[in-house]
Amino acid sequence: MKEYNVIVVGGGAAGFFAAINIAEQNPQYKVAILERGKEVLGKVKVSGGGRCNVTHAEFVPQELVKYYPRGEKELLGPFHQFMTGDTMAWFEERGVELKIEEDGRMFPVSDSSQTIIDCFLFEAKKHNVDVLTNQGVKTISKRDEAWEIETNHDTFKAEQLLVATGSSPKIWKLLEGLGHSISQPVPSLFTFNIKDNRLKDIPGVVAQNVEVKVLGTDLYSEGPLLVTHWGLSAPAILKLSAFGALELAKRDYKFEVEVNFVKQATAAILEQLKQVKLDSAKKTVFKFPQFDLPKRLWQQLVLASEMTEDSRWGDINKNQLEGLAGQLTQAVFKVDGKSTFKEEFVTAGGVDLKEINFKTFESKLNKNLYLAGEVINIDAVTGGFNFQNAWTGAYIVSKAISSKA
Ligand SMILES: Cc1cc2nc3c(=O)[nH]c(=O)nc-3n(C[C@H](O)[C@H](O)[C@H](O)COP(=O)(O)OP(=O)(O)OC[C@H]3O[C@@H](n4cnc5c(N)ncnc54)[C@H](O)[C@@H]3O)c2cc1C
């Protein structure tokens, strides 16, 4: 039996951040990370397309929480304790400088997730954290006020236990055994599969600012839209996939979306099109894009409005004009399935939020059991918010454990 003061199960983002902070604040403690894999920090490595989108330049807790479809209410208090600015400072104090991109996402200036991994491995070593790999946790039980943890190789004992195993069905089962309820896990942050002639030939086209609604629901979003080989992606879609994770799963990812490419009312657009018809009667509609739309997208919408490549503004009839106004403002697409967004994806679901004390991230059901990161039912839209949840929870766990020392 190997004995520790604190055992952290899971060598990922939350696990490392917590273990380092606990060991730094309590040099007298023996701290270990138990990781099931051969390597640690696997997701950090591939995160943000290999660049690791560490956090987001949103510095107001009340604003930051709005990016969390699950966890909005619960994270407000924790963000007052450890926020995005604290994350920046934490990394900078340890030699990792972060930069802010135009859309607010923050990355290491090296543009390499390895910088974050190197920092964590260095800090863990410096503070004598035992990082034990190939230690898949199989059972967790309480014996004489201490936690006993069995892995495929060893048995461990610890006074304090942090479970930071991300989206792991096996660990959720173990936590159910300890009395916790698990909200049904479903994917979040995915792109929409759409087969549609309007999109078929234009992958790579981006409309900078659109509105998207999921028909028959309240789901609505705004932002950039990207046409892909499979359908639609980019923030306007990813936000819907996060906020609609449960609803869209219920529909088995079969639903319709309505896109307003120009963010104006149909009637207003129709009036503007009528004016173009008067002013530019001799020009061909196909070759004369309006409303700053990408040319290839405009052309697809024109063809979808019963016009040909040769139709001239002066010759098009009322139905065609109305059709075009409709395509621009209320274009309906049938979604059939989803695809993985390779830069970032997460699971909605996990340990029920009612069972966690968000002042400490300690379980309300099991004393000295802490939970942080994706194992709990918190997830966010894309942009660095998911890691911020991991850093915040992990840091607060370290403070709570230190206060017991
Ligand atoms: C491709 C991809 C890219 C992403 N990019 C970003 C990004 O740029 N920015 C962002 O904010 N978020 C990003 N995310 C989301 C982010 O990676 C997660 O939200 C975050 O890693 C969660 O941290 P965690 O510590 O809870 O879990 P994880 O980082 O998943 O770590 C959990 C660890 O626990 C281990 N484990 C599981 N079961 C056991 C067991 N039984 N015994 C021992 N160990 C176990 C796992 O092997 C793993 O190492 C991305 C996700 C993916 C998949």
The ligand as an SDF file (V2000), in Angstrom:
LIG
                    3D

 53 58  0  0  0  0  0  0  0  0999 V2000
   -9.1240   17.8570  -29.5220 C   0  0  0  0  0  0  0  0  0  0  0  0
   -9.4550   18.7330  -28.3420 C   0  0  0  0  0  0  0  0  0  0  0  0
   -9.0090   20.0320  -28.3160 C   0  0  0  0  0  0  0  0  0  0  0  0
   -9.3320   20.8720  -27.2410 C   0  0  0  0  0  0  0  0  0  0  0  0
   -8.8750   22.1590  -27.2480 N   0  0  0  0  0  0  0  0  0  0  0  0
   -9.2020   22.9850  -26.2270 C   0  0  0  0  0  0  0  0  0  0  0  0
   -8.7000   24.3190  -26.1820 C   0  0  0  0  0  0  0  0  0  0  0  0
   -7.8840   24.7320  -27.0220 O   0  0  0  0  0  0  0  0  0  0  0  0
   -9.1180   25.1200  -25.1580 N   0  0  0  0  0  0  0  0  0  0  0  0
   -9.9640   24.6810  -24.1750 C   0  0  0  0  0  0  0  0  0  0  0  0
  -10.3080   25.4660  -23.2820 O   0  0  0  0  0  0  0  0  0  0  0  0
  -10.4040   23.4010  -24.1680 N   0  0  0  0  0  0  0  0  0  0  0  0
  -10.0360   22.5520  -25.1550 C   0  0  0  0  0  0  0  0  0  0  0  0
  -10.4890   21.2640  -25.1480 N   0  0  0  0  0  0  0  0  0  0  0  0
  -11.2690   20.8020  -23.9880 C   0  0  0  0  0  0  0  0  0  0  0  0
  -10.2760   20.5060  -22.8550 C   0  0  0  0  0  0  0  0  0  0  0  0
   -9.2270   19.7030  -23.3780 O   0  0  0  0  0  0  0  0  0  0  0  0
  -10.9530   19.8070  -21.7000 C   0  0  0  0  0  0  0  0  0  0  0  0
  -12.0520   20.5550  -21.2640 O   0  0  0  0  0  0  0  0  0  0  0  0
   -9.9470   19.6400  -20.5510 C   0  0  0  0  0  0  0  0  0  0  0  0
   -8.8400   18.8670  -20.9710 O   0  0  0  0  0  0  0  0  0  0  0  0
  -10.6010   19.0000  -19.3530 C   0  0  0  0  0  0  0  0  0  0  0  0
   -9.5980   18.8130  -18.3820 O   0  0  0  0  0  0  0  0  0  0  0  0
   -9.7170   17.6130  -17.3450 P   0  0  0  0  0  0  0  0  0  0  0  0
   -8.4800   17.6620  -16.5310 O   0  0  0  0  0  0  0  0  0  0  0  0
  -11.0250   17.6470  -16.7050 O   0  0  0  0  0  0  0  0  0  0  0  0
   -9.7150   16.2900  -18.2560 O   0  0  0  0  0  0  0  0  0  0  0  0
   -8.5920   15.7180  -19.2020 P   0  0  0  0  0  0  0  0  0  0  0  0
   -7.6640   16.7780  -19.6490 O   0  0  0  0  0  0  0  0  0  0  0  0
   -9.3170   14.9010  -20.2040 O   0  0  0  0  0  0  0  0  0  0  0  0
   -7.7510   14.7470  -18.2520 O   0  0  0  0  0  0  0  0  0  0  0  0
   -8.2960   13.5960  -17.6600 C   0  0  0  0  0  0  0  0  0  0  0  0
   -7.1810   12.5990  -17.4370 C   0  0  0  0  0  0  0  0  0  0  0  0
   -7.6560   11.5520  -16.6240 O   0  0  0  0  0  0  0  0  0  0  0  0
   -7.1470   10.3310  -17.0950 C   0  0  0  0  0  0  0  0  0  0  0  0
   -8.0050    9.2280  -16.6510 N   0  0  0  0  0  0  0  0  0  0  0  0
   -9.2340    8.9160  -17.0860 C   0  0  0  0  0  0  0  0  0  0  0  0
   -9.6840    7.8200  -16.4520 N   0  0  0  0  0  0  0  0  0  0  0  0
   -8.7100    7.4410  -15.5900 C   0  0  0  0  0  0  0  0  0  0  0  0
   -8.5790    6.3830  -14.6590 C   0  0  0  0  0  0  0  0  0  0  0  0
   -9.5360    5.4620  -14.5100 N   0  0  0  0  0  0  0  0  0  0  0  0
   -7.4560    6.3000  -13.9360 N   0  0  0  0  0  0  0  0  0  0  0  0
   -6.4590    7.2070  -14.0780 C   0  0  0  0  0  0  0  0  0  0  0  0
   -6.5190    8.2180  -14.9550 N   0  0  0  0  0  0  0  0  0  0  0  0
   -7.6410    8.3320  -15.6990 C   0  0  0  0  0  0  0  0  0  0  0  0
   -7.1470   10.5390  -18.6000 C   0  0  0  0  0  0  0  0  0  0  0  0
   -6.2940    9.6100  -19.2590 O   0  0  0  0  0  0  0  0  0  0  0  0
   -6.6770   11.9690  -18.7300 C   0  0  0  0  0  0  0  0  0  0  0  0
   -5.2870   12.0690  -18.7980 O   0  0  0  0  0  0  0  0  0  0  0  0
  -10.1450   20.3910  -26.1900 C   0  0  0  0  0  0  0  0  0  0  0  0
  -10.5840   19.0680  -26.2140 C   0  0  0  0  0  0  0  0  0  0  0  0
  -10.2420   18.2350  -27.2600 C   0  0  0  0  0  0  0  0  0  0  0  0
  -10.7180   16.8190  -27.2580 C   0  0  0  0  0  0  0  0  0  0  0  0
  1  2  1  0
  2  3  1  0
  2 52  2  0
  3  4  2  0
  4  5  1  0
  4 50  1  0
  5  6  2  0
  6  7  1  0
  6 13  1  0
  7  8  2  0
  7  9  1  0
  9 10  1  0
 10 11  2  0
 10 12  1  0
 12 13  2  0
 13 14  1  0
 14 15  1  0
 14 50  1  0
 15 16  1  0
 16 17  1  0
 16 18  1  0
 18 19  1  0
 18 20  1  0
 20 21  1  0
 20 22  1  0
 22 23  1  0
 23 24  1  0
 24 25  2  0
 24 26  1  0
 24 27  1  0
 27 28  1  0
 28 29  2  0
 28 30  1  0
 28 31  1  0
 31 32  1  0
 32 33  1  0
 33 34  1  0
 33 48  1  0
 34 35  1  0
 35 36  1  0
 35 46  1  0
 36 37  1  0
 36 45  1  0
 37 38  2  0
 38 39  1  0
 39 40  1  0
 39 45  2  0
 40 41  1  0
 40 42  2  0
 42 43  1  0
 43 44  2  0
 44 45  1  0
 46 47  1  0
 46 48  1  0
 48 49  1  0
 50 51  2  0
 51 52  1  0
 52 53  1  0
M  END
$$$$
